[in-house]
Amino acid sequence: MSATRPTLGKLALRGLVAGSLAGSIAALSFGSVAGAQNIAGFDSNQPVSYDAGHIDILDRQNRVVLSGGVVIQQGNLQLRADRTTVSYTSNGGLTIQRLDATGNVVVSRGNERASGAAGVYDFNRRVIILSGGVALRRGNDSLNGGRLVIDLNSGISSVDGNAAGSRGEGGRVSGTFTVPDQN
């Protein structure tokens, strides 16, 4: 863990001290993102910004709870959810360990968008997991299942159709891929 990596907890506490948490809004721009980019292969050492209707800082538990239309931004990766709990450590500085998101969770980057009922972003393992009726969209291609695991280290994304709330028929993974015109 890098003590110099900016973290959500550090940003939240700085904002609280300054008395202007409500004014902390991330710049949300995808205009210059190339269509070939995808969620996997993302640099997770970038600063994290947030925007929410409400924030609770639970210092004794090393947690920050964001609710009310939460938007978490890290570089050009965006996570939206109804509620997000941020777990952090505070060894000489605050370092995000994990984000747990619930309710209408959407993770997007470039032309790729993944959604589900719940999500976890584990900063230590560099893994994003979505579960509960997962839908992955990249351009016109679609993939549906019960659980999506995005490994930011390897760049491999896996979809399992057997998780509860699977959109895949009969607990299977389903979807469509576009085929280039061969004329």
OpenMM code with the backbone's topology and positions (N, CA, C; nanometers):
from openmm import Vec3, app, unit

residues = "MET SER ALA THR ARG PRO THR LEU GLY LYS LEU ALA LEU ARG GLY LEU VAL ALA GLY SER LEU ALA GLY SER ILE ALA ALA LEU SER PHE GLY SER VAL ALA GLY ALA GLN ASN ILE ALA GLY PHE ASP SER ASN GLN PRO VAL SER TYR ASP ALA GLY HIS ILE ASP ILE LEU ASP ARG GLN ASN ARG VAL VAL LEU SER GLY GLY VAL VAL ILE GLN GLN GLY ASN LEU GLN LEU ARG ALA ASP ARG THR THR VAL SER TYR THR SER ASN GLY GLY LEU THR ILE GLN ARG LEU ASP ALA THR GLY ASN VAL VAL VAL SER ARG GLY ASN GLU ARG ALA SER GLY ALA ALA GLY VAL TYR ASP PHE ASN ARG ARG VAL ILE ILE LEU SER GLY GLY VAL ALA LEU ARG ARG GLY ASN ASP SER LEU ASN GLY GLY ARG LEU VAL ILE ASP LEU ASN SER GLY ILE SER SER VAL ASP GLY ASN ALA ALA GLY SER ARG GLY GLU GLY GLY ARG VAL SER GLY THR PHE THR VAL PRO ASP GLN ASN".split()
positions = [
    Vec3(0.0824, -0.1178, 0.0000),
    Vec3(0.0000, 0.0000, 0.0000),
    Vec3(0.0870, 0.1244, 0.0000),
    Vec3(0.0508, 0.2156, -0.0833),
    Vec3(0.1280, 0.3384, -0.0938),
    Vec3(0.0695, 0.4456, -0.0040),
    Vec3(0.1509, 0.5015, 0.0847),
    Vec3(0.1032, 0.6065, 0.1742),
    Vec3(0.0825, 0.7369, 0.0990),
    Vec3(0.1390, 0.7509, -0.0209),
    Vec3(0.1252, 0.8740, -0.0963),
    Vec3(0.0040, 0.8717, -0.1880),
    Vec3(-0.0636, 0.7584, -0.2019),
    Vec3(-0.1791, 0.7490, -0.2897),
    Vec3(-0.2946, 0.8278, -0.2300),
    Vec3(-0.3524, 0.9274, -0.3026),
    Vec3(-0.4675, 1.0004, -0.2511),
    Vec3(-0.5837, 0.9038, -0.2309),
    Vec3(-0.6611, 0.9238, -0.1273),
    Vec3(-0.7680, 0.8310, -0.0964),
    Vec3(-0.8977, 0.9045, -0.0714),
    Vec3(-1.0088, 0.8318, -0.0850),
    Vec3(-1.1405, 0.8880, -0.0602),
    Vec3(-1.1526, 0.9332, 0.0842),
    Vec3(-1.1030, 0.8525, 0.1783),
    Vec3(-1.1110, 0.8897, 0.3196),
    Vec3(-1.0383, 1.0201, 0.3468),
    Vec3(-0.9197, 1.0363, 0.2874),
    Vec3(-0.8422, 1.1597, 0.3066),
    Vec3(-0.9188, 1.2777, 0.2484),
    Vec3(-0.9778, 1.2596, 0.1286),
    Vec3(-1.0547, 1.3670, 0.0671),
    Vec3(-1.1771, 1.4011, 0.1512),
    Vec3(-1.2428, 1.2990, 0.2052),
    Vec3(-1.3625, 1.3221, 0.2859),
    Vec3(-1.3294, 1.3986, 0.4130),
    Vec3(-1.2216, 1.3583, 0.4812),
    Vec3(-1.1848, 1.4255, 0.6059),
    Vec3(-1.1377, 1.5680, 0.5809),
    Vec3(-1.0630, 1.5901, 0.4734),
    Vec3(-1.0217, 1.7260, 0.4398),
    Vec3(-1.1437, 1.8132, 0.4146),
    Vec3(-1.2398, 1.7590, 0.3420),
    Vec3(-1.3619, 1.8340, 0.3115),
    Vec3(-1.4406, 1.8654, 0.4363),
    Vec3(-1.4448, 1.7712, 0.5309),
    Vec3(-1.5160, 1.7925, 0.6554),
    Vec3(-1.4514, 1.9044, 0.7350),
    Vec3(-1.3197, 1.9018, 0.7459),
    Vec3(-1.2477, 2.0049, 0.8185),
    Vec3(-1.2726, 2.1406, 0.7533),
    Vec3(-1.2742, 2.1462, 0.6243),
    Vec3(-1.2958, 2.2713, 0.5530),
    Vec3(-1.4413, 2.3155, 0.5603),
    Vec3(-1.5296, 2.2252, 0.5988),
    Vec3(-1.6708, 2.2604, 0.6133),
    Vec3(-1.7466, 2.2684, 0.4828),
    Vec3(-1.6928, 2.2061, 0.3776),
    Vec3(-1.7614, 2.2169, 0.2490),
    Vec3(-1.7689, 2.0833, 0.1767),
    Vec3(-1.8134, 1.9801, 0.2452),
    Vec3(-1.8250, 1.8487, 0.1821),
    Vec3(-1.9205, 1.8507, 0.0634),
    Vec3(-2.0274, 1.9274, 0.0761),
    Vec3(-2.1269, 1.9303, -0.0309),
    Vec3(-2.0706, 1.9880, -0.1603),
    Vec3(-1.9629, 2.0650, -0.1511),
    Vec3(-1.9056, 2.1256, -0.2701),
    Vec3(-1.8064, 2.0380, -0.3432),
    Vec3(-1.7781, 1.9192, -0.2929),
    Vec3(-1.6795, 1.8312, -0.3566),
    Vec3(-1.7456, 1.7530, -0.4682),
    Vec3(-1.7306, 1.8006, -0.5898),
    Vec3(-1.7925, 1.7342, -0.7046),
    Vec3(-1.6838, 1.6979, -0.8050),
    Vec3(-1.6858, 1.5744, -0.8489),
    Vec3(-1.5852, 1.5279, -0.9447),
    Vec3(-1.6176, 1.5794, -1.0842),
    Vec3(-1.5146, 1.6079, -1.1623),
    Vec3(-1.5327, 1.6447, -1.3021),
    Vec3(-1.5642, 1.5164, -1.3783),
    Vec3(-1.6789, 1.5126, -1.4450),
    Vec3(-1.7237, 1.3904, -1.5104),
    Vec3(-1.7185, 1.4104, -1.6620),
    Vec3(-1.6138, 1.3620, -1.7255),
    Vec3(-1.5974, 1.3827, -1.8683),
    Vec3(-1.5467, 1.2559, -1.9352),
    Vec3(-1.6195, 1.2092, -2.0356),
    Vec3(-1.5754, 1.0946, -2.1137),
    Vec3(-1.5481, 1.1349, -2.2580),
    Vec3(-1.5553, 1.2635, -2.2904),
    Vec3(-1.5446, 1.3095, -2.4276),
    Vec3(-1.4186, 1.2661, -2.4997),
    Vec3(-1.3063, 1.2547, -2.4315),
    Vec3(-1.1813, 1.2216, -2.4998),
    Vec3(-1.1421, 1.0754, -2.4861),
    Vec3(-1.2281, 0.9916, -2.4311),
    Vec3(-1.1941, 0.8514, -2.4113),
    Vec3(-1.2064, 0.7757, -2.5432),
    Vec3(-1.1041, 0.7016, -2.5786),
    Vec3(-1.1060, 0.6232, -2.7020),
    Vec3(-1.2023, 0.5072, -2.6885),
    Vec3(-1.2710, 0.4718, -2.7966),
    Vec3(-1.3685, 0.3644, -2.7947),
    Vec3(-1.3075, 0.2293, -2.7643),
    Vec3(-1.1782, 0.2125, -2.7875),
    Vec3(-1.1144, 0.0833, -2.7657),
    Vec3(-1.0825, 0.0568, -2.6189),
    Vec3(-1.0940, 0.1582, -2.5333),
    Vec3(-1.0644, 0.1374, -2.3919),
    Vec3(-1.1718, 0.0515, -2.3280),
    Vec3(-1.1337, -0.0215, -2.2228),
    Vec3(-1.2313, -0.0969, -2.1481),
    Vec3(-1.1968, -0.0902, -2.0009),
    Vec3(-1.2832, -0.1454, -1.9172),
    Vec3(-1.2652, -0.1365, -1.7730),
    Vec3(-1.1400, -0.2106, -1.7289),
    Vec3(-1.1167, -0.3299, -1.7806),
    Vec3(-0.9984, -0.4071, -1.7421),
    Vec3(-0.8721, -0.3361, -1.7895),
    Vec3(-0.7627, -0.3500, -1.7170),
    Vec3(-0.6375, -0.2855, -1.7513),
    Vec3(-0.6288, -0.1429, -1.7001),
    Vec3(-0.7119, -0.1063, -1.6059),
    Vec3(-0.7222, 0.0287, -1.5521),
    Vec3(-0.6165, 0.0539, -1.4447),
    Vec3(-0.5622, 0.1767, -1.4379),
    Vec3(-0.4638, 0.2160, -1.3362),
    Vec3(-0.5374, 0.2570, -1.2090),
    Vec3(-0.5385, 0.1710, -1.1077),
    Vec3(-0.6142, 0.1969, -0.9849),
    Vec3(-0.5375, 0.2808, -0.8826),
    Vec3(-0.4237, 0.3379, -0.9199),
    Vec3(-0.3485, 0.4238, -0.8285),
    Vec3(-0.3842, 0.5714, -0.8440),
    Vec3(-0.4810, 0.6023, -0.9280),
    Vec3(-0.5222, 0.7400, -0.9498),
    Vec3(-0.6044, 0.7911, -0.8309),
    Vec3(-0.6112, 0.9243, -0.8145),
    Vec3(-0.6925, 0.9808, -0.7052),
    Vec3(-0.8400, 0.9435, -0.7204),
    Vec3(-0.9103, 0.9394, -0.6084),
    Vec3(-1.0525, 0.9065, -0.6058),
    Vec3(-1.1302, 1.0299, -0.5610),
    Vec3(-1.2341, 1.0651, -0.6375),
    Vec3(-1.3227, 1.1760, -0.6029),
    Vec3(-1.4624, 1.1202, -0.5794),
    Vec3(-1.5466, 1.1964, -0.5123),
    Vec3(-1.6809, 1.1491, -0.4817),
    Vec3(-1.7799, 1.2639, -0.4857),
    Vec3(-1.9065, 1.2277, -0.4985),
    Vec3(-2.0172, 1.3208, -0.4901),
    Vec3(-2.1348, 1.2403, -0.4351),
    Vec3(-2.2026, 1.2909, -0.3333),
    Vec3(-2.3147, 1.2187, -0.2724),
    Vec3(-2.4079, 1.3177, -0.2038),
    Vec3(-2.5288, 1.2737, -0.1797),
    Vec3(-2.6245, 1.3573, -0.1085),
    Vec3(-2.5947, 1.3671, 0.0397),
    Vec3(-2.5309, 1.2640, 0.0960),
    Vec3(-2.5030, 1.2605, 0.2404),
    Vec3(-2.3771, 1.1776, 0.2666),
    Vec3(-2.3033, 1.2148, 0.3718),
    Vec3(-2.1842, 1.1390, 0.4094),
    Vec3(-2.1795, 1.1258, 0.5612),
    Vec3(-2.1468, 1.0062, 0.6075),
    Vec3(-2.1212, 0.9797, 0.7496),
    Vec3(-1.9795, 0.9279, 0.7606),
    Vec3(-1.8997, 0.9879, 0.8496),
    Vec3(-1.7628, 0.9431, 0.8722),
    Vec3(-1.7600, 0.8691, 1.0050),
    Vec3(-1.7292, 0.7405, 0.9999),
    Vec3(-1.7262, 0.6537, 1.1168),
    Vec3(-1.5799, 0.6273, 1.1525),
    Vec3(-1.5165, 0.7262, 1.2179),
    Vec3(-1.3726, 0.7198, 1.2469),
    Vec3(-1.3308, 0.5948, 1.3224),
    Vec3(-1.4060, 0.5556, 1.4226),
    Vec3(-1.3677, 0.4391, 1.5036),
    Vec3(-1.3724, 0.3092, 1.4250),
    Vec3(-1.4519, 0.3069, 1.3200),
    Vec3(-1.4632, 0.1872, 1.2363),
    Vec3(-1.3823, 0.1970, 1.1079),
    Vec3(-1.3122, 0.3086, 1.0876),
    Vec3(-1.2372, 0.3327, 0.9642),
    Vec3(-1.3257, 0.3147, 0.8408),
    Vec3(-1.4412, 0.3807, 0.8448),
    Vec3(-1.5367, 0.3716, 0.7348),
    Vec3(-1.5964, 0.5091, 0.7052),
    Vec3(-1.6313, 0.5276, 0.5785),
    Vec3(-1.7065, 0.6437, 0.5332),
    Vec3(-1.8265, 0.5884, 0.4587),
    Vec3(-1.9476, 0.6358, 0.4929),
    Vec3(-2.0698, 0.5902, 0.4271),
    Vec3(-2.1260, 0.7059, 0.3457),
    Vec3(-2.1380, 0.6841, 0.2154),
    Vec3(-2.1943, 0.7824, 0.1235),
    Vec3(-2.3312, 0.7325, 0.0791),
    Vec3(-2.4292, 0.8215, 0.0733),
    Vec3(-2.5619, 0.7808, 0.0278),
    Vec3(-2.6256, 0.8944, -0.0514),
    Vec3(-2.7295, 0.8605, -0.1267),
    Vec3(-2.8012, 0.9595, -0.2052),
    Vec3(-2.7353, 0.9892, -0.3384),
    Vec3(-2.7541, 0.9025, -0.4355),
    Vec3(-2.6991, 0.9265, -0.5689),
    Vec3(-2.5484, 0.9371, -0.5698),
    Vec3(-2.4813, 0.8379, -0.5174),
    Vec3(-2.3355, 0.8397, -0.5032),
    Vec3(-2.2675, 0.8274, -0.6398),
    Vec3(-2.1659, 0.9115, -0.6615),
    Vec3(-2.0810, 0.9029, -0.7801),
    Vec3(-1.9371, 0.9008, -0.7307),
    Vec3(-1.8661, 0.7927, -0.7626),
    Vec3(-1.7247, 0.7783, -0.7297),
    Vec3(-1.6500, 0.7845, -0.8626),
    Vec3(-1.5473, 0.8674, -0.8707),
    Vec3(-1.4718, 0.8857, -0.9941),
    Vec3(-1.3247, 0.8598, -0.9667),
    Vec3(-1.2626, 0.7749, -1.0479),
    Vec3(-1.1189, 0.7508, -1.0404),
    Vec3(-1.0668, 0.7524, -1.1831),
    Vec3(-0.9979, 0.8600, -1.2193),
    Vec3(-0.9581, 0.8755, -1.3592),
    Vec3(-1.0837, 0.8780, -1.4436),
    Vec3(-1.0884, 0.7958, -1.5486),
    Vec3(-1.2086, 0.7906, -1.6316),
    Vec3(-1.2967, 0.6695, -1.5984),
    Vec3(-1.2742, 0.6094, -1.4824),
    Vec3(-1.3594, 0.5016, -1.4319),
    Vec3(-1.4604, 0.5637, -1.3365),
    Vec3(-1.5865, 0.5331, -1.3559),
    Vec3(-1.6912, 0.5897, -1.2721),
    Vec3(-1.7771, 0.4791, -1.2123),
    Vec3(-1.8087, 0.4918, -1.0830),
    Vec3(-1.8993, 0.4008, -1.0143),
    Vec3(-2.0145, 0.4842, -0.9608),
    Vec3(-2.1364, 0.4423, -0.9912),
    Vec3(-2.2579, 0.5073, -0.9400),
    Vec3(-2.3352, 0.4048, -0.8582),
    Vec3(-2.3953, 0.4496, -0.7492),
    Vec3(-2.4756, 0.3601, -0.6653),
    Vec3(-2.5650, 0.4433, -0.5742),
    Vec3(-2.6631, 0.3768, -0.5149),
    Vec3(-2.7488, 0.4443, -0.4172),
    Vec3(-2.6736, 0.4686, -0.2866),
    Vec3(-2.5876, 0.3726, -0.2489),
    Vec3(-2.5137, 0.3807, -0.1225),
    Vec3(-2.3787, 0.3121, -0.1385),
    Vec3(-2.2756, 0.3716, -0.0782),
    Vec3(-2.1409, 0.3151, -0.0855),
    Vec3(-2.0735, 0.3278, 0.0503),
    Vec3(-2.0139, 0.2187, 0.0965),
    Vec3(-1.9341, 0.2204, 0.2191),
    Vec3(-1.7879, 0.2066, 0.1797),
    Vec3(-1.7059, 0.2993, 0.2295),
    Vec3(-1.5632, 0.3004, 0.1999),
    Vec3(-1.4891, 0.2560, 0.3254),
    Vec3(-1.4087, 0.1512, 0.3124),
    Vec3(-1.3248, 0.1041, 0.4226),
    Vec3(-1.1833, 0.1523, 0.3969),
    Vec3(-1.1172, 0.2023, 0.5024),
    Vec3(-0.9827, 0.2553, 0.4867),
    Vec3(-0.8973, 0.2228, 0.6074),
    Vec3(-0.7652, 0.2362, 0.5902),
    Vec3(-0.6717, 0.2263, 0.7024),
    Vec3(-0.6137, 0.3650, 0.7244),
    Vec3(-0.5614, 0.3867, 0.8450),
    Vec3(-0.5061, 0.5186, 0.8757),
    Vec3(-0.3700, 0.5060, 0.9431),
    Vec3(-0.2771, 0.4440, 0.8747),
    Vec3(-0.1397, 0.4290, 0.9239),
    Vec3(-0.0559, 0.5455, 0.8726),
    Vec3(-0.0589, 0.6589, 0.9413),
    Vec3(0.0163, 0.7759, 0.8998),
    Vec3(-0.0499, 0.8524, 0.7863),
    Vec3(-0.1533, 0.8014, 0.7306),
    Vec3(-0.2306, 0.8614, 0.6227),
    Vec3(-0.3479, 0.7703, 0.5953),
    Vec3(-0.4456, 0.8170, 0.5232),
    Vec3(-0.5627, 0.7350, 0.4958),
    Vec3(-0.5486, 0.6680, 0.3596),
    Vec3(-0.5723, 0.5365, 0.3557),
    Vec3(-0.5616, 0.4593, 0.2328),
    Vec3(-0.6875, 0.3757, 0.2149),
    Vec3(-0.7536, 0.3926, 0.1011),
    Vec3(-0.8743, 0.3148, 0.0714),
    Vec3(-0.8369, 0.1680, 0.0572),
    Vec3(-0.9146, 0.0823, 0.1218),
    Vec3(-0.8984, -0.0619, 0.1093),
    Vec3(-1.0046, -0.1202, 0.0170),
    Vec3(-1.1291, -0.0691, 0.0324),
    Vec3(-1.2406, -0.1342, -0.0353),
    Vec3(-1.3609, -0.0414, -0.0434),
    Vec3(-1.4353, -0.0500, -0.1532),
    Vec3(-1.5636, 0.0170, -0.1693),
    Vec3(-1.6703, -0.0914, -0.1798),
    Vec3(-1.7760, -0.0808, -0.1010),
    Vec3(-1.8913, -0.1706, -0.1114),
    Vec3(-2.0101, -0.0863, -0.1540),
    Vec3(-2.0666, -0.1145, -0.2710),
    Vec3(-2.1758, -0.0362, -0.3258),
    Vec3(-2.3019, -0.1210, -0.3349),
    Vec3(-2.4168, -0.0586, -0.3062),
    Vec3(-2.5454, -0.1280, -0.3177),
    Vec3(-2.6475, -0.0369, -0.3842),
    Vec3(-2.7420, -0.0994, -0.4521),
    Vec3(-2.8515, -0.0278, -0.5148),
    Vec3(-2.8145, 0.0372, -0.6463),
    Vec3(-2.8622, -0.0205, -0.7558),
    Vec3(-2.8421, 0.0368, -0.8897),
    Vec3(-2.6955, 0.0672, -0.9185),
    Vec3(-2.6087, -0.0288, -0.8973),
    Vec3(-2.4649, -0.0091, -0.9146),
    Vec3(-2.4298, -0.0127, -1.0637),
    Vec3(-2.3579, 0.0899, -1.1090),
    Vec3(-2.3120, 0.0984, -1.2475),
    Vec3(-2.1648, 0.1383, -1.2457),
    Vec3(-2.0822, 0.0599, -1.3153),
    Vec3(-1.9409, 0.0910, -1.3328),
    Vec3(-1.9205, 0.1150, -1.4817),
    Vec3(-1.8597, 0.2290, -1.5170),
    Vec3(-1.8407, 0.2586, -1.6585),
    Vec3(-1.7039, 0.3200, -1.6839),
    Vec3(-1.6574, 0.2954, -1.8060),
    Vec3(-1.5330, 0.3539, -1.8551),
    Vec3(-1.5388, 0.3479, -2.0061),
    Vec3(-1.5229, 0.4617, -2.0705),
    Vec3(-1.5300, 0.4653, -2.2165),
    Vec3(-1.6656, 0.4159, -2.2639),
    Vec3(-1.6667, 0.3240, -2.3605),
    Vec3(-1.7934, 0.2720, -2.4120),
    Vec3(-1.8357, 0.1420, -2.3442),
    Vec3(-1.7732, 0.1096, -2.2303),
    Vec3(-1.8078, -0.0117, -2.1557),
    Vec3(-1.8843, 0.0266, -2.0296),
    Vec3(-1.9937, -0.0460, -2.0057),
    Vec3(-2.0794, -0.0186, -1.8904),
    Vec3(-2.1230, -0.1508, -1.8304),
    Vec3(-2.1015, -0.1671, -1.6999),
    Vec3(-2.1439, -0.2879, -1.6296),
    Vec3(-2.2371, -0.2459, -1.5167),
    Vec3(-2.3448, -0.3215, -1.4974),
    Vec3(-2.4395, -0.2881, -1.3916),
    Vec3(-2.4815, -0.4131, -1.3161),
    Vec3(-2.5263, -0.3924, -1.1918),
    Vec3(-2.5727, -0.5007, -1.1065),
    Vec3(-2.6372, -0.4438, -0.9819),
    Vec3(-2.6859, -0.5320, -0.8956),
    Vec3(-2.7525, -0.4889, -0.7724),
    Vec3(-2.6526, -0.4468, -0.6656),
    Vec3(-2.5325, -0.5066, -0.6664),
    Vec3(-2.4309, -0.4767, -0.5648),
    Vec3(-2.2931, -0.4854, -0.6294),
    Vec3(-2.1960, -0.4165, -0.5668),
    Vec3(-2.0607, -0.4186, -0.6204),
    Vec3(-1.9569, -0.3997, -0.5124),
    Vec3(-1.8371, -0.4517, -0.5385),
    Vec3(-1.7223, -0.4368, -0.4499),
    Vec3(-1.6035, -0.3971, -0.5362),
    Vec3(-1.5296, -0.2955, -0.4916),
    Vec3(-1.4037, -0.2587, -0.5552),
    Vec3(-1.2974, -0.2781, -0.4482),
    Vec3(-1.2185, -0.3857, -0.4610),
    Vec3(-1.1127, -0.4189, -0.3661),
    Vec3(-0.9823, -0.3581, -0.4174),
    Vec3(-0.9372, -0.2501, -0.3541),
    Vec3(-0.8178, -0.1796, -0.3986),
    Vec3(-0.6909, -0.2618, -0.3774),
    Vec3(-0.6855, -0.3449, -0.2749),
    Vec3(-0.5664, -0.4267, -0.2486),
    Vec3(-0.5481, -0.5347, -0.3538),
    Vec3(-0.6558, -0.6038, -0.3869),
    Vec3(-0.6491, -0.7115, -0.4863),
    Vec3(-0.6636, -0.6596, -0.6285),
    Vec3(-0.7055, -0.5317, -0.6439),
    Vec3(-0.7303, -0.4700, -0.7745),
    Vec3(-0.8351, -0.5487, -0.8522),
    Vec3(-0.9500, -0.5705, -0.7857),
    Vec3(-1.0592, -0.6474, -0.8427),
    Vec3(-1.1898, -0.5715, -0.8210),
    Vec3(-1.2754, -0.5704, -0.9243),
    Vec3(-1.4102, -0.5160, -0.9136),
    Vec3(-1.5058, -0.6322, -0.9355),
    Vec3(-1.6021, -0.6485, -0.8432),
    Vec3(-1.7003, -0.7563, -0.8540),
    Vec3(-1.8399, -0.6956, -0.8514),
    Vec3(-1.9227, -0.7317, -0.9492),
    Vec3(-2.0635, -0.6929, -0.9506),
    Vec3(-2.1470, -0.8193, -0.9429),
    Vec3(-2.2599, -0.8124, -0.8719),
    Vec3(-2.3469, -0.9290, -0.8600),
    Vec3(-2.4931, -0.8858, -0.8614),
    Vec3(-2.5792, -0.9838, -0.8885),
    Vec3(-2.7233, -0.9592, -0.8883),
    Vec3(-2.7731, -0.9032, -1.0194),
    Vec3(-2.8051, -0.9887, -1.1152),
    Vec3(-2.8580, -0.9433, -1.2438),
    Vec3(-2.7599, -0.8568, -1.3191),
    Vec3(-2.6407, -0.9066, -1.3409),
    Vec3(-2.5337, -0.8298, -1.4044),
    Vec3(-2.5572, -0.8166, -1.5548),
    Vec3(-2.5337, -0.6963, -1.6055),
    Vec3(-2.5385, -0.6690, -1.7491),
    Vec3(-2.4112, -0.5947, -1.7861),
    Vec3(-2.3403, -0.6452, -1.8869),
    Vec3(-2.2184, -0.5825, -1.9356),
    Vec3(-2.2439, -0.5406, -2.0793),
    Vec3(-2.2172, -0.4118, -2.1099),
    Vec3(-2.2375, -0.3582, -2.2441),
    Vec3(-2.1086, -0.2928, -2.2917),
    Vec3(-2.0674, -0.3302, -2.4114),
    Vec3(-1.9529, -0.2659, -2.4767),
    Vec3(-1.9959, -0.2362, -2.6192),
    Vec3(-2.0232, -0.1094, -2.6470),
    Vec3(-2.0769, -0.0735, -2.7780),
    Vec3(-2.2106, -0.1431, -2.7979),
    Vec3(-2.2256, -0.2199, -2.9075),
    Vec3(-2.3494, -0.2933, -2.9354),
    Vec3(-2.3483, -0.4353, -2.8801),
    Vec3(-2.2372, -0.4787, -2.8216),
    Vec3(-2.2263, -0.6132, -2.7662),
    Vec3(-2.2848, -0.6157, -2.6255),
    Vec3(-2.3445, -0.7285, -2.5870),
    Vec3(-2.4030, -0.7411, -2.4537),
    Vec3(-2.3721, -0.8774, -2.3945),
    Vec3(-2.3660, -0.8804, -2.2617),
    Vec3(-2.3394, -1.0029, -2.1875),
    Vec3(-2.4178, -0.9939, -2.0580),
    Vec3(-2.4947, -1.0968, -2.0247),
    Vec3(-2.5789, -1.0982, -1.9054),
    Vec3(-2.5457, -1.2195, -1.8208),
    Vec3(-2.5496, -1.2019, -1.6897),
    Vec3(-2.5224, -1.3129, -1.6006),
    Vec3(-2.5533, -1.2760, -1.4572),
    Vec3(-2.5011, -1.3551, -1.3659),
    Vec3(-2.5283, -1.3336, -1.2248),
    Vec3(-2.4177, -1.2614, -1.1519),
    Vec3(-2.2924, -1.2801, -1.1975),
    Vec3(-2.1782, -1.2214, -1.1268),
    Vec3(-2.0675, -1.1907, -1.2267),
    Vec3(-2.0098, -1.0701, -1.2161),
    Vec3(-1.9014, -1.0260, -1.3021),
    Vec3(-1.7805, -0.9957, -1.2158),
    Vec3(-1.6643, -1.0502, -1.2529),
    Vec3(-1.5389, -1.0221, -1.1835),
    Vec3(-1.4444, -0.9596, -1.2851),
    Vec3(-1.3977, -0.8377, -1.2548),
    Vec3(-1.3017, -0.7674, -1.3402),
    Vec3(-1.1692, -0.7638, -1.2654),
    Vec3(-1.0695, -0.8321, -1.3177),
    Vec3(-0.9365, -0.8361, -1.2571),
    Vec3(-0.8528, -0.7278, -1.3241),
    Vec3(-0.8249, -0.6189, -1.2530),
    Vec3(-0.7496, -0.5080, -1.3093),
    Vec3(-0.6020, -0.5409, -1.3280),
    Vec3(-0.5512, -0.6449, -1.2599),
    Vec3(-0.4127, -0.6888, -1.2772),
    Vec3(-0.3934, -0.7598, -1.4106),
    Vec3(-0.4790, -0.8575, -1.4381),
    Vec3(-0.4629, -0.9403, -1.5572),
    Vec3(-0.5381, -0.8868, -1.6777),
    Vec3(-0.6378, -0.8005, -1.6559),
    Vec3(-0.7207, -0.7526, -1.7657),
    Vec3(-0.8269, -0.8535, -1.8066),
    Vec3(-0.8501, -0.9565, -1.7249),
    Vec3(-0.9495, -1.0593, -1.7557),
    Vec3(-1.0790, -1.0302, -1.6808),
    Vec3(-1.1897, -1.0343, -1.7544),
    Vec3(-1.3222, -1.0211, -1.6947),
    Vec3(-1.3934, -1.1551, -1.7100),
    Vec3(-1.4597, -1.2010, -1.6018),
    Vec3(-1.5305, -1.3283, -1.6030),
    Vec3(-1.6748, -1.3071, -1.5612),
    Vec3(-1.7661, -1.3764, -1.6281),
    Vec3(-1.9080, -1.3690, -1.5938),
    Vec3(-1.9559, -1.5086, -1.5603),
    Vec3(-2.0261, -1.5201, -1.4484),
    Vec3(-2.0839, -1.6455, -1.4017),
    Vec3(-2.2355, -1.6317, -1.4107),
    Vec3(-2.3031, -1.7297, -1.4663),
    Vec3(-2.4480, -1.7225, -1.4815),
    Vec3(-2.5251, -1.7835, -1.3675),
    Vec3(-2.4579, -1.8450, -1.2725),
    Vec3(-2.5275, -1.9193, -1.1683),
    Vec3(-2.5521, -1.8418, -1.0407),
    Vec3(-2.5191, -1.7154, -1.0348),
    Vec3(-2.5414, -1.6367, -0.9135),
    Vec3(-2.6881, -1.5984, -0.9013),
    Vec3(-2.7317, -1.5720, -0.7801),
    Vec3(-2.8706, -1.5298, -0.7561),
    Vec3(-2.8995, -1.4030, -0.8338),
    Vec3(-3.0172, -1.3955, -0.8906),
    Vec3(-3.0568, -1.2769, -0.9652),
    Vec3(-2.9980, -1.2716, -1.1049),
    Vec3(-2.9533, -1.3869, -1.1567),
    Vec3(-2.8907, -1.3913, -1.2877),
    Vec3(-2.9887, -1.3526, -1.3975),
    Vec3(-2.9414, -1.2721, -1.4924),
    Vec3(-3.0230, -1.2357, -1.6082),
    Vec3(-3.0136, -1.3426, -1.7154),
    Vec3(-2.9105, -1.4255, -1.7078),
    Vec3(-2.8943, -1.5324, -1.8051),
    Vec3(-3.0058, -1.6353, -1.7877),
    Vec3(-3.0559, -1.6887, -1.8977),
    Vec3(-3.1664, -1.7844, -1.8926),
    Vec3(-3.1221, -1.9138, -1.8247),
    Vec3(-3.1981, -1.9597, -1.7242),
    Vec3(-3.1687, -2.0851, -1.6558),
    Vec3(-3.0360, -2.0826, -1.5812),
    Vec3(-2.9912, -1.9672, -1.5331),
    Vec3(-2.8657, -1.9589, -1.4609),
    Vec3(-2.7437, -1.9642, -1.5507),
    Vec3(-2.7618, -1.9361, -1.6783),
    Vec3(-2.6511, -1.9389, -1.7727),
    Vec3(-2.6144, -1.7974, -1.8147),
    Vec3(-2.4976, -1.7812, -1.8726),
    Vec3(-2.4549, -1.6533, -1.9276),
    Vec3(-2.5146, -1.6409, -2.0673),
    Vec3(-2.5668, -1.5222, -2.0997),
    Vec3(-2.6249, -1.5003, -2.2321),
    Vec3(-2.5821, -1.3635, -2.2840),
    Vec3(-2.5993, -1.3438, -2.4143),
    Vec3(-2.5664, -1.2135, -2.4712),
    Vec3(-2.5629, -1.2164, -2.6213),
    Vec3(-2.5176, -1.1063, -2.6802),
    Vec3(-2.5040, -1.0946, -2.8250),
    Vec3(-2.3739, -1.0232, -2.8588),
    Vec3(-2.3111, -1.0669, -2.9679),
    Vec3(-2.1910, -1.0022, -3.0187),
    Vec3(-2.2206, -0.9579, -3.1615),
    Vec3(-2.1758, -0.8406, -3.1987),
    Vec3(-2.1947, -0.7938, -3.3355),
    Vec3(-2.0868, -0.8539, -3.4244),
    Vec3(-2.1205, -0.8743, -3.5492),
    Vec3(-2.0286, -0.9316, -3.6463),
    Vec3(-2.0053, -0.8261, -3.7552),
    Vec3(-1.8797, -0.8014, -3.7929),
    Vec3(-1.8547, -0.7001, -3.8968),
    Vec3(-1.9123, -0.7425, -4.0312),
    Vec3(-1.9598, -0.6452, -4.1060),
    Vec3(-2.0147, -0.6693, -4.2394),
    Vec3(-1.9020, -0.7120, -4.3321),
    Vec3(-1.9156, -0.8253, -4.4008),
    Vec3(-1.8110, -0.8813, -4.4878),
    Vec3(-1.8290, -0.8444, -4.6349),
    Vec3(-1.9080, -0.7442, -4.6658),
    Vec3(-1.9297, -0.7049, -4.8080),
    Vec3(-1.8088, -0.6521, -4.8732),
] * unit.nanometer
topology = app.Topology()
chain = topology.addChain("A")
for resn in residues:
    res = topology.addResidue(resn, chain)
    for name in ("N", "CA", "C"):
        topology.addAtom(name, app.Element.getBySymbol(name[0]), res)
